Amino acid sequence: MAVDTETFSLLRDGVARFVRERLMPREREIAGLDRPPRDLLDEVRELGLFGLTYPEEYGGLGLDALQEVQIGFELGRTSPAMRNFISIHNGVAGQCLRHAGTPEQKQRYMRRLASGEIVAAFALTEPDVGSDAKAVKTVAKRSGRGWKISGRKRFISNASFAGLFTVFARTTDETGKSSLSAFLVEPGAKGLEIGKSERKMGQHGAPICDLMFEECYVEDDALLGGKPGVGLEAAMKGLDRGRLFIAACCVGLAYRLTEDASDYANARQQFGVPIARHQLVQALLADSLTETFAARGMVESAARKAVEGDRITCEASMCKLFATEMVGRVADRAVQVHGGNGYISDYMVEQLYRDVRVLRIYEGTSQIQQIIIAKDLTSRRIRGERLS
Ligand SMILES: Cc1cc2nc3c(=O)[nH]c(=O)nc-3n(C[C@H](O)[C@H](O)[C@H](O)COP(=O)(O)OP(=O)(O)OC[C@H]3O[C@@H](n4cnc5c(N)ncnc54)[C@H](O)[C@@H]3O)c2cc1C
């Protein structure tokens, strides 16, 4: 599903204007808060950004992957903290419900999520469980007509203001077989406590908290897909689109950083000329633009494949790996072009340099992306497939 070209270009122009006129001037203010300000959330709602990927039948925009990444290119131009909640809400958190929810579960939540009445969060990571998602220790045990969830989730984005958590927990059936299941949990659930916001290196203004579950009771109809064991597959499908969107946002941010560095290089004079005239500074700028362009091409190509209906697990991992590492190098070069000023908080490049670091960690570290890519390529060769 996709919106028509004219509607989409109005949306993209509206998002570009919103980023330029409303978000960028408030990047510092938001970095000092522990959640996105209410007035900006209202504007995000009005623009329809809460419904980017939600199907039209539930009031969402139902953008296809190619349209979604174009929006990512625009949203990416501002601090990742500003669009983090939109990414999670439309990405992993929302996609799980979309891929695996029962018709009743979709009916109960999708319209409220798409309109932005409630924000979604995705709770997989635990104190002892990160990259090895299958090792989840949180358990859900049968209790009457429902389940009791016990355990702790760590670093959960949006937790302090979310209206719906997709929580991953281990369940065991009558035969003793254990599987990873997902539960749709609302913040008021008895036995759920939301921890304080963590202090972090960057992306200030995008809160992450722990979730503590102590025999937290949920009804049967909170079990995603209505049966145990559908959690992991749903999460993996959700991650494909989420990773592609992160890569798209990295492209937007890399353009922003390269523009800022270029403007600074044109304005700053050393040795009697703008530093942009020094060839070693030109090399920094040229490498940044070239790598940004390469990432853009990768992201668009993977998105096209998704639009054609192909599974893009490997492509999404390649995009996330390349684009997140790329924006790290671009941010580093942007600081270098700014010289000492690049290290001073008065310049946005200092904040953005810290903001980009976590992009290589969440939704699967760079090493996990490499593992996914290598597994895919070696198994394709075992099947005798030609790589292309
Ligand atoms: C700001 C922020 C927001 C987050 N938001 C969410 C959220 O909303 N929901 C959620 O569930 N989680 C969230 N997370 C958690 C995030 O997804 C995890 O931190 C990430 O998956 C890595 O897990 P870990 O921190 O436990 O690292 P670990 O898994 O302990 O990894 C540590 C290091 O070992 C490497 N490593 C691990 N296994 C292997 C291997 N097999 N081969 C090679 N190297 C390996 C890793 O690449 C890494 O370098 C967030 C984290 C942060 C910092």
The ligand as an ORCA input file, in Angstrom:
! r2SCAN-3c Opt
* xyz 0 1
  C      19.622      4.643     23.773
  C      19.189      3.211     23.730
  C      17.875      2.907     23.384
  C      17.458      1.563     23.390
  N      16.123      1.292     23.141
  C      15.698     -0.020     23.261
  C      14.295     -0.327     23.159
  O      13.433      0.551     22.922
  N      13.908     -1.616     23.331
  C      14.795     -2.628     23.572
  O      14.384     -3.770     23.725
  N      16.127     -2.366     23.693
  C      16.596     -1.082     23.553
  N      17.939     -0.798     23.691
  C      18.879     -1.894     23.921
  C      19.735     -2.200     22.687
  O      18.962     -2.755     21.659
  C      20.885     -3.120     23.156
  O      21.745     -2.316     23.954
  C      21.638     -3.749     22.004
  O      20.838     -4.697     21.329
  C      22.933     -4.451     22.460
  O      22.720     -5.277     23.546
  P      23.642     -5.116     24.862
  O      23.693     -3.676     25.217
  O      23.148     -6.063     25.875
  O      25.084     -5.519     24.387
  P      25.686     -7.019     24.351
  O      24.760     -7.928     23.642
  O      26.133     -7.389     25.719
  O      26.975     -6.795     23.436
  C      28.184     -6.209     23.917
  C      29.205     -6.262     22.784
  O      29.432     -7.619     22.374
  C      29.183     -7.764     20.992
  N      28.632     -9.092     20.729
  C      27.598     -9.714     21.380
  N      27.376    -10.928     20.830
  C      28.264    -11.067     19.820
  C      28.542    -12.101     18.868
  N      27.823    -13.233     18.809
  N      29.555    -11.902     17.982
  C      30.272    -10.760     17.984
  N      30.048     -9.737     18.853
  C      29.070     -9.902     19.760
  C      28.215     -6.647     20.649
  O      28.260     -6.313     19.261
  C      28.733     -5.529     21.540
  O      29.810     -4.899     20.886
  C      18.380      0.522     23.673
  C      19.709      0.851     23.992
  C      20.111      2.160     24.043
  C      21.540      2.459     24.447
*
